[in-house]
């Protein structure tokens, strides 16, 4: 083999090893830095303005959502700031693009869902909307998969990612294929997949935010007993912290949960 050919082979090998090394070690840094970029700048990492009219509408409607939701949420003795990241797919999911009168239905829907958080006022806990930004679903995937590297926590700040439906890539990417939502209490991050069932989506939102505030699932045994004794939910008085969102969930806190929240937030 000639010296030139040997040098070429060595060069190709070095490039291959370097590329693999970058992929293996660089991805950890890239995921964490991408999360910081998305959350610090409020800009979706993968937003590309292919449809000028769509994004012009989306920008205006996102500002409108921030305005109306700021008025809907009530502060209290203990107040959490919320950074809300909404997927642009929500607009496509809820609006009729061929009907100009139905171009902003998603904003009203989301505002109605999140106004239900005022139930926590009964425990002396309130919320203040810090900002609303639109992103793509895949931005939420990047954030969800990098949180295990990011242990910074602002005690009274919650980042909520609102996606268009529960069968999104963010849930598959984290191994929670059947989840409608999930929470990282360590970093106060919440991921919610909205459907078109308003009651279900309110229960889901209250449930996931409840985890950030310190509430846990109700014991499965007691829930199962009530399912047997009251299959039609006539007397069922449970709260939204039941593990499943598909059975008789109410939109109210129990007295036990109110007391638990008060004790957790005494300081």
C-alpha positions as CSV (number, residue, x, y, z in Angstrom):
1,X,0.0,0.0,0.0
2,X,1.4,3.4,-1.0
3,X,2.2,6.0,1.6
4,X,-0.5,8.3,0.1
5,X,-3.1,5.7,0.5
6,X,-2.1,5.0,4.1
7,X,-2.3,8.7,4.9
8,X,-5.8,8.9,3.4
9,X,-7.0,5.9,5.4
10,X,-5.6,7.3,8.6
11,X,-7.3,10.6,7.9
12,X,-10.6,9.0,7.2
13,X,-10.3,6.9,10.4
14,X,-9.5,10.1,12.4
15,X,-12.6,11.9,11.0
16,X,-14.8,8.9,11.8
17,X,-13.6,8.6,15.4
18,X,-13.9,12.3,15.9
19,X,-17.4,12.4,14.5
20,X,-18.5,9.5,16.8
21,X,-16.9,11.1,19.8
22,X,-18.8,14.3,19.0
23,X,-22.1,12.5,18.7
24,X,-21.6,10.6,22.0
25,X,-20.2,13.4,24.1
26,X,-21.6,16.4,22.3
27,X,-25.3,15.4,22.4
28,X,-25.4,15.8,26.2
29,X,-24.1,19.3,26.0
30,X,-26.3,20.1,23.0
31,X,-29.5,19.0,24.7
32,X,-28.8,21.0,27.8
33,X,-27.8,24.1,25.9
34,X,-30.9,23.8,23.6
35,X,-33.2,23.7,26.7
36,X,-31.5,26.8,28.0
37,X,-31.9,28.5,24.6
38,X,-35.6,27.6,24.4
39,X,-36.4,28.7,27.9
40,X,-34.2,31.7,28.3
41,X,-35.0,33.3,24.9
42,X,-38.5,32.0,24.6
43,X,-37.8,31.1,21.0
44,X,-38.6,27.6,19.6
45,X,-35.4,26.0,18.4
46,X,-37.0,24.5,15.4
47,X,-39.4,27.4,14.4
48,X,-39.1,28.0,10.7
49,X,-41.6,30.5,9.2
50,X,-42.8,28.6,6.2
51,X,-46.3,30.0,6.4
52,X,-46.2,33.7,7.0
53,X,-49.9,34.2,7.5
54,X,-50.1,31.3,10.0
55,X,-47.2,32.5,12.1
56,X,-48.4,36.1,12.0
57,X,-51.8,35.0,13.4
58,X,-50.1,32.7,15.9
59,X,-47.9,35.5,17.2
60,X,-50.9,37.8,17.7
61,X,-53.0,35.1,19.3
62,X,-50.2,34.0,21.7
63,X,-50.0,37.6,22.9
64,X,-53.8,37.7,23.3
65,X,-53.7,34.4,25.3
66,X,-51.0,35.9,27.6
67,X,-53.2,39.0,28.1
68,X,-56.4,37.2,29.0
69,X,-54.8,34.4,31.1
70,X,-52.9,37.0,33.1
71,X,-56.3,38.3,34.2
72,X,-57.8,34.9,34.8
73,X,-55.1,33.6,37.2
74,X,-55.3,34.7,40.8
75,X,-52.3,35.2,43.1
76,X,-52.5,34.1,46.8
77,X,-50.5,33.8,50.0
78,X,-48.0,31.6,48.1
79,X,-47.7,32.5,44.4
80,X,-46.0,30.5,41.7
81,X,-44.9,32.2,38.4
82,X,-45.8,30.2,35.3
83,X,-43.9,30.2,32.0
84,X,-46.3,28.7,29.5
85,X,-44.9,27.1,26.3
86,X,-47.7,26.3,23.8
87,X,-47.2,24.1,20.8
88,X,-48.1,25.7,17.5
89,X,-50.0,22.5,16.8
90,X,-52.7,23.7,19.2
91,X,-53.8,26.2,16.7
92,X,-54.0,23.6,13.9
93,X,-55.7,21.1,16.3
94,X,-58.5,23.4,17.5
95,X,-59.0,26.0,14.7
96,X,-60.7,25.7,11.4
97,X,-58.3,27.2,8.9
98,X,-61.0,27.7,6.3
99,X,-63.2,29.7,8.7
100,X,-61.9,33.2,9.6
101,X,-64.3,33.4,12.5
102,X,-62.7,30.3,14.1
103,X,-59.1,31.4,13.9
104,X,-58.5,31.9,17.6
105,X,-60.5,29.2,19.3
106,X,-57.4,27.6,20.7
107,X,-56.6,30.6,22.8
108,X,-60.0,30.6,24.5
109,X,-59.7,26.9,25.0
110,X,-56.3,27.1,26.7
111,X,-57.3,30.1,28.8
112,X,-60.4,28.2,30.1
113,X,-58.3,25.1,30.9
114,X,-55.7,27.0,32.9
115,X,-58.2,29.2,34.8
116,X,-59.2,26.0,36.6
117,X,-55.8,26.3,38.5
118,X,-57.6,28.9,40.7
119,X,-58.9,25.8,42.7
120,X,-55.6,25.9,44.5
121,X,-56.6,29.3,46.0
122,X,-58.6,27.3,48.5
123,X,-55.2,26.1,49.9
124,X,-53.6,29.5,49.8
125,X,-51.7,28.9,46.6
126,X,-52.0,31.1,43.6
127,X,-50.4,31.7,40.2
128,X,-49.0,34.5,38.2
129,X,-48.5,34.2,34.4
130,X,-45.0,35.3,33.6
131,X,-45.1,34.8,29.8
132,X,-46.6,32.7,27.0
133,X,-44.4,31.5,24.0
134,X,-45.2,29.2,21.1
135,X,-42.9,26.4,20.1
136,X,-43.0,23.2,18.1
137,X,-43.7,19.8,19.7
138,X,-40.1,18.8,19.1
139,X,-38.8,21.6,21.2
140,X,-40.7,20.0,24.1
141,X,-39.0,16.6,23.2
142,X,-35.6,18.3,23.5
143,X,-36.4,19.8,26.9
144,X,-38.0,16.6,28.3
145,X,-35.0,14.6,27.4
146,X,-32.4,17.0,28.8
147,X,-34.0,17.7,32.2
148,X,-32.1,14.9,33.9
149,X,-29.0,16.9,33.3
150,X,-30.5,20.2,34.5
151,X,-30.9,20.3,38.3
152,X,-31.5,24.1,38.6
153,X,-34.7,24.8,40.4
154,X,-36.6,28.1,41.0
155,X,-38.8,27.1,43.9
156,X,-41.7,29.2,42.9
157,X,-41.6,29.0,39.1
158,X,-43.2,26.4,37.0
159,X,-42.5,25.7,33.3
160,X,-45.5,24.2,31.6
161,X,-45.4,22.7,28.0
162,X,-48.8,22.4,26.4
163,X,-49.1,20.1,23.4
164,X,-51.9,19.4,21.0
165,X,-52.8,15.9,22.0
166,X,-51.6,13.1,24.3
167,X,-50.0,10.8,21.6
168,X,-47.1,13.1,20.9
169,X,-43.5,12.4,20.4
170,X,-42.5,13.9,23.7
171,X,-44.3,11.1,25.6
172,X,-42.9,8.4,23.4
173,X,-39.4,9.8,23.7
174,X,-39.5,9.6,27.5
175,X,-41.0,6.1,27.5
176,X,-44.4,7.2,28.8
177,X,-46.3,6.0,25.7
178,X,-49.7,5.9,27.4
179,X,-49.3,9.1,29.4
180,X,-51.6,12.1,28.9
181,X,-49.2,14.2,30.9
182,X,-46.2,14.0,33.2
183,X,-44.2,16.1,35.6
184,X,-40.5,16.5,36.6
185,X,-41.0,17.8,40.2
186,X,-37.2,18.2,40.6
187,X,-37.1,21.0,38.1
188,X,-40.8,22.1,38.2
189,X,-41.5,21.1,34.6
190,X,-44.9,20.0,33.5
191,X,-45.9,18.4,30.1
192,X,-49.6,18.3,29.1
193,X,-51.2,16.8,26.0
194,X,-54.6,18.5,25.4
195,X,-57.5,16.8,23.7
196,X,-60.8,18.3,22.8
197,X,-62.5,17.1,26.0
198,X,-62.5,20.2,28.2
199,X,-63.3,18.4,31.5
200,X,-60.6,15.8,30.9
201,X,-58.0,18.5,30.1
202,X,-58.9,20.6,33.2
203,X,-58.5,17.5,35.4
204,X,-55.2,16.6,33.7
205,X,-53.8,20.2,34.2
206,X,-54.8,20.3,37.8
207,X,-53.4,16.8,38.4
208,X,-49.9,17.5,36.9
209,X,-49.5,20.9,38.6
210,X,-50.6,19.2,41.8
211,X,-47.5,17.0,41.6
212,X,-45.3,20.1,41.4
213,X,-47.0,21.5,44.5
214,X,-46.3,18.3,46.4
215,X,-49.5,16.2,46.0
216,X,-49.2,12.5,45.3
217,X,-51.6,10.0,43.7
218,X,-54.4,8.7,45.9
219,X,-53.8,5.2,47.1
220,X,-55.0,2.8,44.5
221,X,-56.8,0.5,46.9
222,X,-59.1,3.1,48.2
223,X,-59.8,4.3,44.6
224,X,-60.6,0.7,43.5
225,X,-63.0,0.2,46.5
226,X,-64.9,3.3,45.5
227,X,-65.1,2.2,41.9
228,X,-66.7,-1.1,43.1
229,X,-69.1,0.5,45.6
230,X,-70.1,3.5,43.3
231,X,-69.6,2.4,39.7
232,X,-71.8,5.3,38.4
233,X,-70.1,8.0,40.4
234,X,-73.3,9.0,42.3
235,X,-71.5,9.4,45.6
236,X,-68.0,9.5,44.3
237,X,-66.3,12.6,45.9
238,X,-62.7,12.1,44.9
239,X,-60.3,14.8,43.7
240,X,-58.2,15.1,40.6
241,X,-55.3,13.3,42.2
242,X,-56.7,9.9,41.3
243,X,-54.0,8.2,39.2
244,X,-56.3,7.8,36.1
245,X,-58.1,10.8,34.5
246,X,-60.7,8.5,33.1
247,X,-62.8,7.7,36.1
248,X,-65.1,10.2,38.0
249,X,-62.5,12.9,38.5
250,X,-63.7,16.0,40.2
251,X,-62.3,19.5,39.8
252,X,-62.0,20.1,43.5
253,X,-59.5,19.5,46.2
254,X,-60.4,17.3,49.2
255,X,-60.0,18.6,52.7
256,X,-57.1,16.3,53.3
257,X,-55.3,17.7,50.2
258,X,-55.9,21.3,51.2
259,X,-54.4,20.6,54.6
260,X,-51.5,18.8,53.0
261,X,-50.8,21.7,50.7
262,X,-51.0,24.2,53.5
263,X,-48.5,22.2,55.6
264,X,-46.1,21.9,52.7
265,X,-46.2,25.7,52.0
266,X,-46.1,27.0,55.6
267,X,-42.6,28.5,55.1
